[in-house]
Amino acid sequence: MCDPKSILVVRLSSLGDVVMTLPAVYSLKKNFPHWKLHWVCEGSAYELLTCVEFVDETIRFPRERIVDFLKRGKILGALRVIRDFFVYIRKKEFDLIIDFHGILKSGLISFLSKKKRVIGFGKPYAKEFSSIFYDERVNGSDPFLHKVERNMLIVRHLKADESYENIPFRISGEHEEYIQKFFHEKGLDKVVFAINPFSSIKGAYKRWPLENYRILVERINREIGANVIVLWGTHEEKKEAERLRSATNGKVVVSCPTNVPQLLALLGKVDMYIGGDSGVTHLASLAGTPLVAIFGPSDHRINSPYGPDKRIIRKRIACSPCKKRDCEDRKCLTSIEPEHVFHVVKSFYSEKAGKK
């Protein structure tokens, strides 16, 4: 087959998974700089990809509009939105489609995008029979392979070097100024840590208790002397962040509202980040911020933030990892003591500060 020129990458969501796909796509762009890269995604991933320099076009899958029409019982409206989406991407006449997502929806998008050649995952990574839509299937042997390394299997399949350095991204001056103004208004001119106690609604079972964050923040403030920003996304998270601020007698600063580029700018300014298994944790890794990630039921072998500047905290519990969202015990998280997390944070911060 002739050398492809127009490429469609399919990785719809989530924010963390999109971050973990960036190294593979960047490797392909470095190997094949003449490729015109298009990426179809949805939700907050779209905001992130507008910051990535090597993606030529970011295409939003209109999930929100489709869901809105369906909720109102307007099936024809939803079908028109889907039709318009496929009319647009089929006009692109992609030479190659790479599905990094590996679910039924991404497989259908790949198949219906006027395919010439479609590559995706086979066993054991493809889900929901998505592999039936691919011309070429990339198989693996390790079900616990980290997602970054898993995505690199496709890079190898295309006979490309899988080397990459820091992922280049751009943040507009407007977003940088917005964060700079927030730091100035709050007097954040010394050592600043950021914490994110939250995760998506579906991922709430992965949260370390908020009370533990309170204890941790007070020790960071008292013994390290760092300012602490608590990050939030939804209205409910902001209310919890305000409760944490009150419980610590104002020892945390509640973050300003942020979109993804603004959050990326904020994370790039702090000295350290602490959080659980969430998209924000992966954003901190992308920003190059030293981070401490607290893992409970998630499998750290597959989902941990990628890169050298990290510390992973977890307990070896027989039932972990698991996906039991309704677990009442959550020993894998509740057995992680704030004292232990603080000592890891303090040691890691001292190590990083000593290298400056």
Buried (B, 14 or more C-beta within 10 A) or exposed (E): EEEBEBBBBBBBBBBBBBBBBBBBBBBBBBBBEEBBBBBBBBBBBBBBBBBBEBBEEBBBBBBEBBEBBEEEEEEEBBEBBBEEBBEEBEEBEBBBBBBBBBBBBBBBBBBBBBBBBBBBBBEBBBBEEBBEBBBBBBEBEEEEBBBBBBBBBBBEBBEBEBEBEEBEBEBEEEBBEBBBEBBEEBEBEEBBBBBBBBBBEEBEBBBBBBEBBBBBBBBBBEEBEBBBBBBBBEEEBBEBBBEBBEBBEEBBBBBBEBBBBBBBBBBBBBBBBBBBBBBBBBBBBBBEBBBBBBBBBBBBBBBBBBBEBBBBBBBEBEEBBBEEEEBEEBBBBEEBEBEBBBEBBBEBBEEEEEEE
